[in-house]
Amino acid sequence: MLASYRRLFAPPGTVAFTLAGLLGRLTMSMTGVALVVLLSERRGSYALAGTVAAAGLVTGAIGMPLMGRLVDRYGQARVAVPATVYNAVPLLGLLLCVRLGAPDWTLYACWAACAAAPNLGGMARARWAHLYRDDPAARHLANSFEQSLDELCFMAGPVLAMVLCTAVAPEAGLLAAGVFGSAGALLFAAQRRTEPPLADRTPDRRHGSPLRIPGLRVLLLTFLATGVVFGSTELTTVAYADALGHKPLAGALLALVAAGSCAAGLVFGLLRPRRAPGARFLSGVTAMALLLLLPLAAGLGGAGLALLGVALFAAGTGTAPTMVTGMTLVQELLPRRQLNEGMAVAVSGIVIGISAGAALAGAVAEHAAPGTGYWLPAGAAALALLIALAGRRHLRAPTAPSAERESGRVVSTAR
């Protein structure tokens, strides 16, 4: 396994941008748990925590494709640096508002303003797509590796956030997330030699939204439902552990979900793709829907945290193949000049789903018995499967380069 993945790092600079991106991506995995713990401790409401998180995720989902379009137009470093500096301001504002007991609306305003965070995962995948543009097998391996890195962040991030929030102060997790995210993004932007050159934007050609491609619309809706799985699982697990009197262990339970997905992603990357990406995507969504019945059964049955942890680990193994193949489809469906924007659109679907899932799970956690909230991820996964099945004929990458894709040739740009 190590030898297979080691070959990805033959080009100079790949290790540097990978490590920087890994540090920066800790933010996304830490902020959800850190915000829930902070507001539940300081304001005493899971519902408030869920809706504040939803407000930030919705604005982030709107801002992310806009940021992706700017990256495609001006380059990764020229956009990521000012966006990172800006994003630190409302984050600090939120911490001050909580500390000073400001009205609830200030929390929504500050968190909603955190909408310009660079999409480091998408930018890293764009770098791999450029480096291995003529090697589909290496791109599959790189996408699997990036998904495993995402899951590694979601293994370490929640645990770290919970430790900081419970052992240091409720604000410590969110503050650390901001520091890691800013440092990682700035270091990532500094790796200029692996940054993809800008695509040639022909003046006489209109460049519409990537959503004009039917396949991307199907992926967006499927990812939206998948985001509901993530958001509702996260908040339901925190509330379930709290109901059993073991709230500090919630981070470890969420890490088990990510561990299952990380392991599945690494193994999936080693498998030689034999079917079309669309068929592999349908198989992944089907497996995800079936495996999410396990935490539902554990939660409704009043299982202890050990049994629930096993169920969550198993459920996590169904997400990585779905996400890896989905991102591969995005890269194959879109022209290179819209790659960052297209991946940002896909991720924004997940983000919107996470916000909806967190808000719904917060309400369920306050008004229903522990474990009832696991109906939400199970139902969302079933919905994702129905969407993918309904749109399966659009999940086919072009068999030959069209004029549209050929116009995505790259040109050197002044730095």
Steps between C-alpha positions, in 0.01 A plus 500: 500500500775746595686437174187567296431831668866603515513534124255789519770713662762467229435854363685766704288701743222244544595416859505868599157590365351177638622567855392865487157403371466236771567759771255746345224243466499433873285813526200345326512190718537696824259790461177299494563321828671803660207729416241253632689453826567873540138607456351209691729583793478881494139535378354165608326414173570233238233657278684835502827324425346315208338805342809720542707226336240481223517875436876485453487195281235651272700819441813289459324292237415818311848644535690185413405482128569873468843443652551208261417722204752758622763228538438381144534858376787636709682199647508326836753716687357836389159404643587283801722751681256795526209262565686345794583837653140618466350182645687538829308819586142366540632189676661715767181708508293192581727403788477851642120506467468171687744612765326835554147356499389682186149434359445182299467688171865607524601134500308439178653811340858414590478136403320582176781742412752214505417427137833556326704206628716354219395153385838335560367153423378609158820691427712198596295276271541756221877478545495121476270519197751728327808300599344171382276633223619222265488216755144395604628228736715750688208744521283226653777427751541871578125554549489201735798635690343845533176349628698303756673822608157661542397211720828513692415861584155390614662236718739738674300823482193410709713331767734799520208743509324309777820478708567872465138597569461280806851508648603861426197718429188480279655765272833321458388259228372770268805720560738215419302417187542857379875494561551165323281602207674832444850358530423207270337716232788749494761223482300328223483821298877537533559177304504666158679244286218245526225758448311427176543768233190688400286366220471698179171692522422572137348851477233408245367199692240530774584321819177413674439329829632144531148405607399510135645146486222254599742257664625765740142582599443134587823492700408823678165362619657171602774680693239721665327190640840360598570823688182445702647162594818667631333788682229298670739221598738746663247684715295189582812321621601792724148513647484120544831490688386793713175320587702201622720727712813462283506821296884520480497166311290642216814609316639148514173359362508742209864409441392139454271603213793676336732207574269263314484734204878559505575128493245441223644788298857367518392151396273635226790695351697178454220333303534531127178658366329254265160663464400846388505771771121532487450132580756517780322805641167316514664208679653736754172676576324164536759377748477825697121473528515141623780554752328800659228266624752373757527816717122541468447154645755567775350836592140382506601195698663712771844350439798608705777712354721200419240333277402833349868564420521171307186591305634848421833359379320258268274777372805715425641244257218578256574869457854509357436303176198722436694822549810384309299394194281809522802732487645295215175554308517875565852511356397303192173683433639854517747689283828580672431874506206440738650225712533696826155651464344164418656326797397793721141460377512131590642573844245778553226240454656300782530814713134594451404144588713514814327821606155349447599179674645687799189719538262203475708287736518784753122525511460122524759480780301744711154350444550125448657206675876439462577308183190616313717743303671211318187476285628816328828365353334171404218680319740746332715216368192332354408830333852530356461154346166590343648818349801316359279230350267756342789690339731210419488558125666839551788356704706417195826676428558610139661226295696746288615857560248749375584846375384624837750284688778562248460872562619433857867496389731671746724798446783647699405793717699771663529447871 
